[in-house]
Every structure is written in structure tokens, then in C-alpha cells.
Amino acid sequence: MIAAIKPAGSNTRGLLAYLYGPGQHDEHLDPHLIAAFAMLGMPDPGRDEHATLTELGHHLDEPVRLRNSEFGKPVTDHVWHCPVRAAPEDRYLSDTEWGEIAQRIVQAAGIAPEGDDLACRWIAVRHADDHIHILATTVREDGRRPKLHGSGVRVGDECRQIEEDYGLRRLKKGDRTAEHRPTQAEMHKADRLGWEQTSRQWLQDRIRSAIPHATSAEELLAYLEADDILVKPRRGPSGDLLGYAVGRPGDLNKDGEQIYHPGGKIAPDLTLPKLKARLETITPEEHPTARRNRPTTAWHQATEALDTLGPEATTTGADEDARTQANISALGELIEVTAQAAPADHRAQLRSASVAFARAQRSQVRAEDRAAHALRTAARDIAHTATGPDGSALAVLTAALLWAAILAARWHEAKGHAHQADAARQAVQHLQSAADAALAPTLTELEARRPSEGTRRTLANDVRAAVPEHAERILADPGWPGLATVLADAEASGHKPHQLLTEAAARRELGTARQPARVLITRIQHTSRNPAPNRRAEAARLRSTTASVFSTPSPGTQPPTATTAPTSQQSRPRR
């Protein structure tokens, strides 16, 4: 059951005309009164042919007129409107049941607290089977205004209790972190102008797309302006940025003026303070030599950053929760920038995952944004890289994003964040499709050069030894020939298949994997992409370096030189 409190209005008679009228598409059937602050003598234009809407409106507005006659400043925002709708699968509710529900809603909202004889006047009108409308005038009989602060939360909590009491569909409790729902006026305007999204939805997508490209709030606003978004910054006398609002080109009010929306009205996590916390986190500067010597691309670096979000990310505790929430927020940025930079035929599912995951990026847990430095750096590196990923790198990164989203869903579920857990699970579905599509070309290439039957039997023994509890599922997976190829390639580069399998299984549990062989392919491709170090050769190099540094050669003598060390591993015999 959903109760949606509308913005305060000023025209009681006009709202009554809609409630008792035919509706926009003749959908209003048998409009009539089902409950009110005092049913005895209450005019009902739907059932009494002598009652009029004007009469009913005057009856509801009487305390407002009395207050306005006594005080100099008239009340103009006195019309409180709250539609209450049952779920499509809910059973039929009688007028009596709907009347009881309306009474509970106005009590919870503070319109008519239980036992208060001087409360506001209100009525409930029914003109359809599945919903009612509650109308109240927010001036009490004693001339005071009701205390309605936080009424939306109280009404939502009461709806959850009503669902339980009446055996209706149980919705999840809100946590005040959801974005504002589009109003009917916004949806009608978008439809009239041929827009697929309302202005606030459109602006939210543009802001979230820009976040990975910026390192400060000022840079973010500049990026939005370059993307033809209308930006109105609010600055103090010193020029410091104090707030911002953004507008969609062509979104004008009735006077032809541009409409601007503050970030906090678009989504709770897009306020200026929260954006600054995410973008302007103080982090240690990487040494130029380390940056120059780093062998990985931005795509592999992103995968390595995601590797830090192992199963331990689901642990609890105040500090751990703050860090986990920060990483989940940064994960959304990484999904978004991956969608932007991926090849065109992979963007749709990744983009859908990014949109779905936006709700999972915020909760009532305050994020420790500094903890997400690695993920945010990876996202910005991808945003600024000049080249897109090759097929293997995209498959590996998408698989890592999928696993991270699964961990995010588990953490939210453990913390009781129902809406965020649902959002993360929706993102997982899209990421699964994206991961399957990204791996398909790589899998075809790997299967085309599968190793010999004898080699596959030897590698199968490695699988049984490394992950015995999952071995049969892995070997029965259609992706096993591709995994065998990856293991054979890795062994040719000096890696040990048993060790790679053990490490991959420890990094990503396989019990819930639909296709464990495919999971292992992406994990092992990432960890084995560089040749394994030769320990004996490295030891010889270190001995040579030590000798050259600490020994002083005599005149006429040659400095010591390193001898070539034998290889550390001979290939295993294959049958």
C-alpha cells in the first residue's frame, strides 16, 4: 500500500471537482464519501443529488476562513491531499475497510490525532476499487496549524502496519534515502514534450555520468556546463561554492523562465556537501616512477582495485560499515564509467546496471569516502584513458564488477537495507548478461585451441586437487575446455595451475556461481596475464647486484658478473 502525500495546495473546491469528476479518461466510477472527520450531516455530492461541491468545500474550509479573518496574513497552503493505493494483487477492500485505513492515515500524519476533538477537517473519497483520496484542510478548529513535519515517514510506517493487519502485499520500509518520485505534472510535461524522462531523472543521469570525470565540485559543474547542462552555482561573498542547481534545456515554467533543480531535490546523495566528500577526498599522491613503471592498463588496474572487495567486505562494525558503504558508492561510479567506455554493443546492459545500482549507492550508513580511493582512482583512470578495452580485459573487469555487486547486495541485505539490496540484485542481473556477452568471443577463441586430451586429463586432476568440492561442476561446465586452455597457457608462462585454481577459488567463492568454469577463466586470465617470476634467476640477480655494490674491484680487475640461472620450472610431462 502506497500513500503519496502531495504538495500543499490552495484550492479545496478545485480538488473536490477532480475527485468527484469523471477523471481524465473517464476512469472515476461512483465517486462517494467513505470516511470524514464527522460523517453525520456531511454533504456527499456523489450520493446526494442535493449536495454540491461548493457546499462541501465551504464546510471543509470553515476553520481556514475563521483564521484568515482573525489574522492579517491569510493561509494559502491549506489543502492536504494524499492518495492511498493498494497493490494490484491485493484483495478487494470494502468501503468500511477503506474508511478505517483513511482514519489511521490521518492519525499517523498528524492531521487528526486520536482523541483530538479540535483536529483538522478531512474527508476520504473513493472513486475506484484500488485506491482512495484523502483531502484535509490544515487549519485546526482552534485556529492553529497541525504539526506535519515527518508526516511522510509516519504515514509510510503506518502503511506497513496496515499491510500486515489487512493481509495485503508487504512492501519494504523506507529509509529516507530514496530519490523524489516524479510528480504527475512532471510526467505529463515530459509526455507533452516528447521526453522519455522527466527533467529530474534526466539531470540525475547526467550528473552521475559526469562524476567519474571530475576531481572537485567546481570541475564537476564545469563538466556539466560543457555537456550543455544549465548550471546555477550559489556562491558566498568570498566566491566559495555554497550550493548549486541545474536545469534541462527547454524546461521552462508557465512564464517562459528556465526551471532549475537543486542537487538535493534530484537525489539525496547529489547535494553539494556529499559530492565534495566524494570528489575532494585527500589521498596520497602516487610517485611518478611508480606510475611510469606500472605494467597494467586502466582496465586491469580497475580489476585489481575490485580484488580488494573480497568476502571480508561483508563484515560488520561501525568502521567496516563506513568503509563498505564508501566502496559501494565508488563501485557505482566504476560501473557507470565502464558503461561509457565499453564498446557500443556492450553498453546497454552496463548502462542498465549503472541506473539500477544508483539506489544501492546510498544508505543511512555514512560513508568514509577516503576508504574508496582505489576504486575512484580506477574509475577516473578509465574515464581519461584514450583506448578502450580489448575483449579479454572487458570480460575480466565485467566479471569482477558482477562479483562486487553480489557482495554489495549481500552486505545491504545483512544490514537490513531492503531497497538497496533489491537495487543491487537488479544490477547483478544486468551485469550477468553483460559478463556473458563480454566473455563469449574469448570463450570461442579459447575453445578453438583447446589442449590435447592428455593435457586436459592432467589439468582435470589439478582441478580435483585444488577445489575438490566444486571439481565435478567445473568439469561438467560447457566452459571447461576454455578453462583448460587458460590453465595450459598459464603453465606455459611459468605459473602452476594448482596454485592459480586455489587462489581464484579463494577470491571468488564458487558455490553460488552458475557456471564455475567461466568464473575461473576470468579470474585466472587476470592473475596469470604476466609471466610468473623465476625465483632462482631473481636470486642470482640480487646476488650480483649486492656484489657489485659492496665490493670494490682492484685496479685492473674486472667486476663480478652474474651468471645465467637455470629456469625454475620444467614443463610437466604430458601424456
Buried (B, 14 or more C-beta within 10 A) or exposed (E): BBBBBBEBBEEBBEBBBBBBEEEEEEEBEEBBBBBBBEEEEBBBBBEBEEBBBBEBBBBBBBBBBBBBEEEEEEBEEBBBBBBBBBBEEBEEBEBEBBBBBBBBBBBBBBBBBEEBEEBBBBBBBBBBEEBBBBBBBBBBBEBEEBEBEEBBBBBBEBBBEBBEEBEBEEBEEBBEBEBBEBBEEBBEBBEEEEBEBBBBBBBBBBBBBBBBBBEEBBBBBBBBEEEEBBBBBEEEEEEEBEBBBBBBEEBEEEEEEEBBBBBBBBBBBBBBEBBBBBBBBEEEEEEEEEEEEEEBBBBBBBBBBBBEBBEEBBEEEEEBBBBBBBBBBBBBBBBBBBBBBBEEEBBBBBBBBBBBBBBBBBBEBEBBBBBBBBBBBBBBBBBEBEEEBEBBBBBBBBBBBBBBBBBBBBBBBEBEBBBBBBBBBBBBBBBBBBBBBBBEEBBEEBBEEBBEEEBBEBBBEBBBEBBEEBBEBBBEBEBBBBBBBBBBBBBEEBBBBBBBBBBBBEBBBBEEBEBBBBBBBBBBBBBBBEEBEBEEBEEBEEBBEEBEEEEEEEEEEEEEEBEEBEEBEEEEEEE
